[in-house]
Amino acid sequence: MSRAGESDSERNKYNGNKEVSEGAAAVNPTAIVFQCFSCLQIVADSTTWVRATPELRTFTLQSAPADTITISDQLSTSHEGHDLGSTYASFSCSNCTHILGKIYRTTPRYLDDLRDCFTFDASALKNYQIGSDEAANGPPPADTDFAILKPEPDAVAQRLAIMETVIMAMHDEVEQLKSEVAALRQDAAVNYDSDSRRRPGPTRGRKKA
């Protein structure tokens, strides 16, 4: 979908810049690399950084590698929050189908610069910084933008609680299996002892008179 109010020449300029930035991403060191939180596949980098949106805890890139993400064919509408009324297509990790973010097709005026770009949910990704601090195209993330790239304390606590629940459940299952194995061993030992007692001893031959 084209941006509202753009002429053909402006759209061509935008598309041209997008192609240049995609090529630059392939040959220049990147400031930040983003990985899918679920499977750790590398899904994008910050060479085409557009902006961070703290109200949504998202950041937006102008482009992303086509082989790392899958874009949904269905459009959804946001019914609440900072992007109220926006329509968007979700996109996911091409490796594990974990939802990574949205491509906005229509937005309120104050989010126009997100339209047709890749807006990633910060909580759906892991990130690490390498190479140069300069992005190949556009400004790199500012220091204030890094706040959204770090998980919120509540999110960390929630993940730890989930991990603790899973570990406790696994511990209970292991203890149950250990009890069952011990019971089976005890039954096997009892049965073996009973069989040994019931089994007749060797018959001795009688001497002839």
BALO-515878 format. One record per residue (C-alpha): y, z, x; residue in three letters. Coordinates in pm, 1 decimal, m for minus. Each point is the difference from the previous one (the first is absolute). Layout:
<sites>
py; pz; px; res
Y; Z; X; ALA
...
</sites>
This chain:
<sites>
py; pz; px; res
0.0; 0.0; 0.0; MET
339.7; m95.1; 143.4; SER
275.5; 250.1; 36.7; ARG
259.2; m6.3; m276.8; ALA
316.8; m196.8; 80.4; GLY
m138.3; m170.9; 310.7; GLU
70.4; m366.0; 64.8; SER
m264.6; m236.3; 138.4; ASP
159.1; 15.5; 344.9; SER
0.9; 380.1; m6.0; GLU
m365.5; 8.5; m103.8; ARG
m89.9; m245.1; 277.5; ASN
187.2; 215.8; 248.9; LYS
m184.2; 307.8; m123.7; TYR
m338.2; m170.8; 24.0; ASN
85.2; m131.7; 344.1; GLY
92.5; 345.7; 123.4; ASN
m325.3; 132.4; m145.1; LYS
m203.3; m257.0; 195.5; GLU
187.5; 79.8; 320.3; VAL
m57.3; 372.8; m42.1; SER
m372.1; m54.5; m64.1; GLU
m25.3; m202.3; 320.3; GLY
198.9; 257.1; 192.8; ALA
m236.2; 271.5; m113.9; ALA
m285.4; m181.0; 170.8; ALA
163.4; m20.1; 343.4; VAL
227.7; 302.9; 26.8; ASN
m90.4; 363.3; 50.3; PRO
48.3; 201.4; m316.5; THR
166.3; 333.7; m52.7; ALA
m240.8; 135.2; m261.7; ILE
m349.7; m106.1; m104.2; VAL
m124.9; 88.7; m348.1; PHE
m364.7; 66.0; m87.3; GLN
m174.9; 38.5; m333.2; CYS
m47.2; 373.4; m54.3; PHE
m347.2; m56.1; m144.2; SER
m170.1; m228.5; 254.2; CYS
254.3; m11.3; 287.9; LEU
26.3; m378.4; m3.0; GLN
334.4; m112.5; 145.6; ILE
189.4; m150.0; m293.9; VAL
356.0; m56.7; 124.3; ALA
265.8; 88.8; 253.9; ASP
372.5; 67.5; m2.7; SER
117.8; m332.5; 145.6; THR
122.2; m108.3; m345.2; THR
140.0; 336.4; m109.0; TRP
237.8; m16.3; m297.4; VAL
67.6; 359.6; m104.5; ARG
m144.5; 335.3; m98.3; ALA
39.0; 134.7; m353.9; THR
m30.8; 381.0; 12.8; PRO
18.5; 31.1; m380.7; GLU
m328.4; m193.7; m23.8; LEU
m142.9; 116.5; 335.0; ARG
m42.8; m364.0; 92.6; THR
110.1; m240.1; 268.3; PHE
41.3; m373.3; m34.8; THR
m92.9; m285.7; 232.5; LEU
110.3; m358.2; m41.9; GLN
m351.7; m126.3; 68.4; SER
m353.8; 112.4; 79.4; ALA
m305.4; m178.8; 145.0; PRO
m182.0; m190.2; m273.4; ALA
m344.5; 91.7; 135.5; ASP
52.4; 376.7; m20.3; THR
110.6; 38.5; m361.6; ILE
m104.5; m126.0; m341.6; THR
265.9; m56.2; m266.9; ILE
m86.3; 61.5; m364.3; SER
50.2; m283.6; m248.8; ASP
107.2; 244.9; m270.2; GLN
353.8; 124.4; m52.7; LEU
71.0; 360.2; m96.6; SER
316.0; 175.3; m115.8; THR
132.7; 330.9; 124.7; SER
73.7; 233.7; m291.4; HIS
155.8; 286.5; 193.0; GLU
154.6; 100.8; 329.1; GLY
249.3; m164.4; 232.8; HIS
m140.3; m349.3; m67.1; ASP
3.7; 36.0; m380.4; LEU
m24.8; m335.7; m175.2; GLY
m115.8; m190.2; 308.9; SER
m290.9; m241.0; m16.5; THR
m229.8; m30.1; 296.2; TYR
m332.8; m121.2; 132.6; ALA
m209.4; 255.8; 186.6; SER
m153.2; m86.1; 334.1; PHE
m294.2; 164.4; 172.9; SER
m180.8; 14.4; 333.3; CYS
m218.1; m308.5; 37.1; SER
m270.1; 207.8; 169.8; ASN
m48.0; 293.9; m238.3; CYS
216.2; m89.6; m307.4; THR
207.8; 318.8; 38.9; HIS
333.7; m52.7; m181.2; ILE
279.8; m21.4; 258.3; LEU
311.2; m83.4; m197.5; GLY
192.4; m239.2; m222.6; LYS
171.6; m336.3; 9.7; ILE
292.9; 31.7; m240.1; TYR
69.7; m308.2; m209.2; ARG
286.4; 141.4; m207.1; THR
203.5; 310.1; 85.1; THR
314.7; 190.6; m92.2; PRO
302.4; m131.3; 188.5; ARG
m9.4; 287.8; 250.4; TYR
m350.6; m106.7; 108.4; LEU
68.3; m373.5; 23.0; ASP
m69.8; m6.6; 373.8; ASP
m361.2; 109.6; m66.8; LEU
m74.8; m300.7; m219.9; ARG
m277.5; m232.2; 124.9; ASP
m52.6; 220.2; 305.7; CYS
m287.9; 235.1; 82.7; PHE
80.7; 356.7; m101.5; THR
m258.8; 236.5; 147.2; PHE
m83.6; 345.5; m131.1; ASP
50.6; 224.4; 303.4; ALA
m283.2; 231.5; m108.8; SER
m246.6; m292.9; 1.6; ALA
43.9; m64.0; 371.4; LEU
m31.6; 146.9; 343.7; LYS
234.6; m114.6; 275.5; ASN
50.8; 15.8; 373.0; TYR
277.7; m118.0; 228.3; GLN
m57.5; m234.0; 293.8; ILE
189.9; m237.2; 225.9; GLY
368.0; m67.6; m29.8; SER
233.3; 194.1; m225.3; ASP
164.1; m326.1; m105.5; GLU
m145.1; m189.1; m292.6; ALA
m39.7; m376.0; 39.7; ALA
198.4; m69.2; m317.1; ASN
259.4; 222.6; m161.0; GLY
72.2; 365.7; 73.5; PRO
m286.9; 234.4; 83.0; PRO
m59.0; 303.2; m219.4; PRO
272.4; 258.9; 43.4; ALA
m82.8; 358.3; 92.6; ASP
62.5; 104.8; m359.4; THR
m256.0; m256.0; m118.4; ASP
m278.2; 168.5; 192.8; PHE
8.8; 290.0; m247.6; ALA
m177.7; m208.7; m263.3; ILE
m262.0; m110.3; 252.2; LEU
m114.1; 358.7; 36.5; LYS
m210.9; 148.5; m279.1; PRO
170.0; 262.2; m213.6; GLU
m124.0; 358.5; 45.2; PRO
m131.5; 1.8; m356.5; ASP
m196.2; m319.8; 66.1; ALA
m146.6; 146.8; 318.3; VAL
m97.0; 318.8; m182.4; ALA
m159.3; m202.5; m277.8; GLN
m205.2; m205.8; 246.4; ARG
m108.9; 313.9; 183.6; LEU
m103.6; 158.5; m330.8; ALA
m206.0; m308.1; m85.2; ILE
m163.3; 7.0; 343.7; MET
m73.9; 371.3; m36.3; GLU
m159.4; m60.3; m341.3; THR
m214.9; m281.7; 138.9; VAL
m106.7; 208.2; 301.1; ILE
m90.0; 298.3; m218.7; MET
m200.5; m224.0; m233.1; ALA
m184.4; m148.8; 298.2; MET
m64.1; 351.2; 135.8; HIS
m148.2; 109.8; m334.4; ASP
m222.1; m309.0; m7.3; GLU
m120.8; 66.2; 354.9; VAL
m78.4; 363.0; m83.0; GLU
m187.4; m111.7; m311.7; GLN
m201.7; m250.5; 202.1; LEU
m78.0; 264.6; 260.0; LYS
m126.2; 233.8; m273.5; SER
m215.4; m272.5; m150.3; GLU
m146.5; m91.4; 339.3; VAL
m76.2; 366.5; 73.3; ALA
m170.3; 37.1; m340.9; ALA
m207.7; m314.2; 60.4; LEU
m107.6; 129.7; 339.9; ARG
m97.1; 335.7; m149.4; GLN
m201.2; m168.1; m278.3; ASP
m170.2; m224.5; 254.1; ALA
m93.0; 301.8; 214.6; ALA
m138.7; 192.0; m301.7; VAL
m203.4; m298.6; m115.9; ASN
m138.0; m55.3; 347.8; TYR
m102.6; 367.4; 28.3; ASP
m169.7; m9.0; m344.0; SER
m189.5; m317.6; 87.6; ASP
m117.0; 155.0; 325.7; SER
m139.5; 304.7; m182.3; ARG
m180.7; m204.0; m262.6; ARG
m150.3; m238.4; 249.3; ARG
m369.7; 97.7; 75.5; PRO
m88.8; 78.8; 357.0; GLY
m256.0; m197.8; 203.8; PRO
m361.7; 27.9; m127.0; THR
m240.1; 141.2; 255.2; ARG
m346.4; m149.2; 17.0; GLY
m303.8; 230.1; m68.5; ARG
m264.7; 52.5; 261.4; LYS
m343.4; m119.8; m85.3; LYS
m269.2; 268.2; m27.7; ALA
</sites>
